[in-house]
Amino acid sequence: MNTKFYVDMEDIYGAHNYSPLDVVLTKGKGIWVWDIENKKYLDFLSAYSAVNHGHCHPRLVKALCEQAKNLTLTSRAFRNDQWPLLTKELCDLTGFEMVLAMNSGAEAVETAIKAARMWGYQKKGIPENQAEVITCENNFHGRTITVISFSTEEHYKKDFGPFTPGFIEVPYGDTEELEKAITHNTAAFLVEPVQAEAGIIIPPEGYLKKAKQICEKNNVLFIADEIQTGLGRTGRLFACDHEGVKPDMAVIGKSLGGGCYAVSAVLSSREILGVFTPGSHGSTFGANPLACAVAREALRVMEEEKFSENSEEQGGYFLKKLKTIKNKYVKDVRGKGLLIGIELKPEAGGARRFCEALMKEGLLCKETHEDMIRFAPPLVIKKKELDWAFKKVKKVFKEIG
Ligand SMILES: *Cc1c(COP(=O)(O)O)cnc(C)c1O
């Protein structure tokens, strides 16, 4: 069974909603993965930051297996003994008062929007069905119909309408436009502290802080989508922490499940998340004991292995090294912690061919949009391995450039 066998089978029977690199992985350990031909690669994407812990972290595998032997799913018709512990531990860690668990990131974003609308009607007094949520240009918050309703990416929306109304878009990084867009019916402002999918777009310094102040002044909820940037990726627990901003709601997912299990959550205050009443929202698998046991251990590992500190240190180190690459195709190199991107000029012929060349060198990363190479290794990576990766990057740029 070679690579072609799997690629062909997937292409025949699987829907083509992705264009993966043709590497068929079968094993992972820490920052390394192996393909079916036993070739070893450094994972420089971490499943879009869902694998911050590295692959098959022994403590997470243990937590998963032990919980799987005891109890995996009860539904919320009954209580289980893992969810209460996760709620308390998450709140203690993050300083929020209440948490609601879902499975995927998009579901958690939808949950935050539902909470914001409900809060808007019940607490702010917005007239029924008039609530507005302000979102940013070039946002990425997931793929459900409501979430793509406020996407500005034509490709994400084409032929999926009609869309959910109630969303107003403003330019990212522009607080004046935000302030202008606010009306009496604005329930919330939803923002990514760094726009990762859009191409590692880092807003001007002070943007989040100013935006939060504007929201406060106007009684508008500030919702941070920290699904990709949170839990250490940018060098802080939350990317909002860089500006000392405490959102009214934070949405997390991806690495909350330690790369072992799909689990997401909305974190907020009692005043806001308290609006939900029995029957107003739910999920069969949400807050299941297996998810909770894995998430609890994932949070402990994140803290004990100091992911944020390592991300800040190694990210700074790697960014500095990347900036020494002198190449005619490189337009910009930027990042925060271990969320780093190389933006190429249009004449570079797209980021894809660079990613393919890096793959041949044993470094797995993926283009985002046309011209951006994203580097987001697991947060357990060390200098020595980054030095190795840097050599590969340098070599590929030398060969192609
Ligand atoms: C990945 C991501 C999502 C969607 O998460 P899914 O689990 O794929 O639904 C939402 N927002 C951001 C910022 C993301 O990076």
The ligand as an ORCA input file, in Angstrom:
! r2SCAN-3c Opt
* xyz 0 1
  C     -10.264     26.810     13.518
  C     -10.964     28.048     13.883
  C     -12.364     28.084     14.040
  C     -13.251     26.913     13.727
  O     -12.983     25.789     14.485
  P     -13.527     24.367     13.986
  O     -13.193     23.442     15.117
  O     -12.794     24.045     12.726
  O     -14.990     24.506     13.766
  C     -12.933     29.271     14.457
  N     -12.183     30.360     14.689
  C     -10.846     30.371     14.544
  C     -10.077     31.620     14.838
  C     -10.197     29.217     14.116
  O      -8.871     29.242     13.930
*
